């Protein structure tokens, strides 16, 4: 039976959000024959999460604070699925989210990643939609990075063509590219830059997940934007190096 592994890094203070994320996973309508495992990696010294209500959850404690990139990589080592899906602890999946991604891989066997559209979930429970910046559909290797180089400078201003916080990817491709890298901001973006440069993917027309907007989001912290220019420079340099480096 094929498995899709959902990777969720969690840190202290997010227990209620993690529970709600688990409830959104419990409501997933997977294609026939598929199974789900939820790999929760708790970035803390002592365990605070209780996931007994979710039999598909596999919880592990870091035992120290290591940060989101390392925590995701530790979760990746425990994933048994051929596909991995990233779900932040404060975000939610709509019921057909994983099925949409799985079917994209079935429809396009050569792709290595799937990006999906998201709505913001506002504190009052309402949703805010966004128009896509690129047409949905199959994307050739390099197409996303063409957009990044054209629209996002080293200062970090400008939007990616899609929200990259909830990607579904071939697990072995993520491993081959080194997983999530050491970068102070946008660790998703640095992996995505490599992934989208070497492999085609698919951007779905469907909205499949909700980005919860709240005051304690990491990107809302007072100094989050301080290292964003350096992080975007790392992403741009990676794209440029992959395009000009040695070829075999």
C-alpha positions in Angstrom: 0.0 0.0 0.0 1.5 3.4 -1.0 2.0 5.9 1.9 2.0 9.6 2.0 4.0 11.0 4.9 2.9 14.4 6.4 5.8 16.1 8.1 4.9 18.6 10.9 7.6 20.3 13.0 6.1 21.6 16.2 7.4 23.7 19.1 6.1 24.5 22.6 3.0 26.7 22.7 1.3 25.2 19.6 -0.5 22.3 21.2 -4.0 23.5 20.3 -3.0 24.3 16.7 -1.3 20.9 16.4 -4.5 19.2 17.5 -6.5 21.1 14.9 -4.0 20.2 12.2 -4.4 16.6 13.2 -8.2 16.9 13.0 -7.8 18.2 9.4 -5.6 15.2 8.6 -8.2 12.8 10.1 -10.7 14.3 7.6 -8.6 13.5 4.5 -10.3 11.6 1.7 -7.4 9.6 0.3 -7.5 7.8 -3.0 -8.3 4.1 -2.7 -5.3 2.1 -1.6 -3.4 4.9 -0.1 -2.4 5.3 3.6 -1.4 8.3 5.7 1.2 8.7 8.3 1.7 11.9 10.3 5.3 12.4 11.3 5.3 15.0 14.2 8.7 16.2 15.3 8.6 18.2 18.5 11.4 20.9 18.7 11.6 21.0 22.4 13.6 19.8 25.4 10.6 18.0 27.1 7.5 16.7 25.4 4.3 18.8 25.5 2.2 17.3 22.8 -0.4 14.6 23.3 -1.3 12.9 20.0 -3.1 9.8 21.4 -6.3 10.8 19.6 -4.5 10.3 16.2 -3.6 6.7 15.6 -1.9 7.7 12.3 0.6 10.0 14.2 4.2 9.1 14.9 5.6 11.6 17.5 9.2 12.1 18.4 11.0 14.6 20.6 14.2 16.4 19.6 15.3 16.7 23.2 16.7 20.2 22.5 15.7 23.2 20.4 17.2 22.8 16.9 15.1 25.0 14.7 12.6 24.3 11.9 14.9 23.1 9.2 16.7 20.5 11.3 13.4 19.4 12.8 11.9 18.8 9.4 15.0 16.8 8.4 14.7 14.7 11.5 11.0 14.1 10.6 12.1 13.1 7.0 14.4 10.4 8.4 11.4 8.7 9.9 9.1 9.0 6.9 8.2 5.7 5.1 6.1 7.2 2.3 7.2 7.6 -1.3 5.6 11.1 -1.1 6.1 13.6 1.7 3.8 16.5 2.4 4.8 19.5 4.6 2.2 20.8 7.0 3.2 23.5 9.5 1.8 23.1 13.0 -0.6 26.0 12.7 -2.0 25.4 9.2 -4.9 23.3 8.1 -5.6 21.0 5.2 -9.0 20.9 3.4 -10.5 17.3 3.1 -9.2 16.6 -0.4 -5.8 18.2 -0.1 -3.7 15.1 -0.1 -5.9 13.4 -2.7 -5.4 16.3 -5.1 -1.6 16.1 -4.8 -1.6 12.3 -5.1 -3.7 12.4 -8.3 -1.4 15.0 -9.8 1.5 12.5 -9.4 -0.6 9.8 -11.0 -1.6 12.0 -13.9 2.0 13.3 -14.5 4.4 10.5 -13.6 7.5 12.6 -14.5 6.9 15.3 -11.9 8.7 15.5 -8.5 6.7 18.1 -6.7 3.2 19.5 -6.4 2.3 23.0 -5.1 -1.3 23.9 -4.2 -3.2 27.1 -3.7 -4.0 28.4 -0.3 -6.4 30.8 1.4 -5.5 32.8 4.5 -7.6 31.8 7.5 -8.2 35.0 9.5 -8.7 35.2 13.2 -12.4 35.6 12.9 -12.7 32.4 11.0 -13.2 33.9 7.6 -11.0 33.2 4.6 -9.1 35.5 2.2 -8.4 34.2 -1.3 -5.6 35.2 -3.6 -5.4 35.2 -7.4 -2.6 32.9 -8.6 0.4 34.7 -10.0 1.1 32.0 -12.6 -1.3 29.7 -14.5 -2.0 26.4 -12.8 -0.8 23.2 -14.5 2.4 21.3 -15.2 5.6 23.4 -14.9 8.9 22.5 -16.5 12.1 22.4 -14.6 13.4 25.9 -14.1 10.1 27.7 -14.7 9.5 28.7 -11.1 13.0 29.9 -10.7 12.6 32.1 -13.9 9.8 33.8 -12.0 11.8 34.2 -8.8 14.8 35.8 -10.6 12.4 38.1 -12.5 10.2 39.2 -9.6 12.0 38.8 -6.3 15.2 40.8 -5.5 17.8 40.1 -2.9 15.8 42.5 -0.6 13.1 39.8 -0.5 10.3 42.0 -1.7 7.8 40.4 -4.0 5.8 37.2 -3.8 6.7 33.7 -4.9 4.5 32.4 -7.7 2.7 30.2 -5.1 2.9 29.7 -1.3 5.6 27.1 -0.8 4.8 26.1 2.8 2.7 23.1 2.0 4.4 21.2 -0.8 4.1 17.5 -1.7 7.3 16.0 -3.0 8.9 12.7 -3.9 10.7 11.7 -0.7 13.8 10.4 -2.3 14.2 13.6 -4.4 14.1 15.7 -1.2 16.7 13.4 0.4 18.9 13.6 -2.7 18.9 17.4 -2.6 19.9 17.5 1.1 16.5 18.3 2.6 16.0 21.7 4.3 19.1 23.8 4.4 20.8 26.0 6.9 19.2 29.4 6.1 17.9 32.0 8.6 14.6 32.6 6.7 12.6 30.8 4.0 14.2 27.4 4.5 11.3 26.1 2.2 12.5 28.5 -0.5 16.1 27.2 -0.6 15.0 23.6 -1.0 12.3 24.7 -3.5 14.9 26.6 -5.6 16.9 23.4 -6.0 13.9 21.1 -6.5 12.2 23.3 -9.1 15.5 23.8 -11.0 16.2 20.1 -11.6 12.7 18.6 -11.8 9.3 19.4 -13.3 6.2 19.9 -11.1 2.6 20.8 -11.0 0.6 23.7 -9.6 -3.0 22.8 -8.8 -6.0 25.0 -9.7 -7.6 23.9 -6.4 -7.3 25.6 -3.1 -6.4 22.8 -0.7 -5.1 24.3 2.5 -5.5 27.3 4.9 -2.7 29.5 6.2 -3.7 30.5 9.7 -3.0 34.2 10.3 -2.2 34.9 14.0 0.0 37.1 16.0 2.5 34.3 16.9 3.3 33.2 13.4 7.1 33.1 13.0 7.0 35.6 10.2 5.2 38.1 12.5 8.0 38.2 15.0 9.7 41.6 15.4 13.0 40.7 13.8 11.9 38.2 11.2 12.6 40.5 8.3 16.0 41.4 9.5 17.8 38.5 7.8 15.4 38.2 4.9 17.6 40.0 2.4 20.5 37.6 3.2 18.2 34.6 2.9 16.9 35.7 -0.5 20.4 36.4 -1.7 21.3 32.7 -0.8 18.3 31.5 -2.8 19.2 33.6 -5.8 22.8 32.5 -5.6 21.8 28.9 -5.5 19.6 29.3 -8.6 22.4 31.1 -10.4 25.0 28.5 -9.4 22.9 25.6 -10.6 22.5 27.3 -13.9 26.2 28.2 -14.4 27.9 25.4 -12.6 29.6 22.3 -14.1 27.4 19.9 -16.1 27.9 16.2 -16.4 
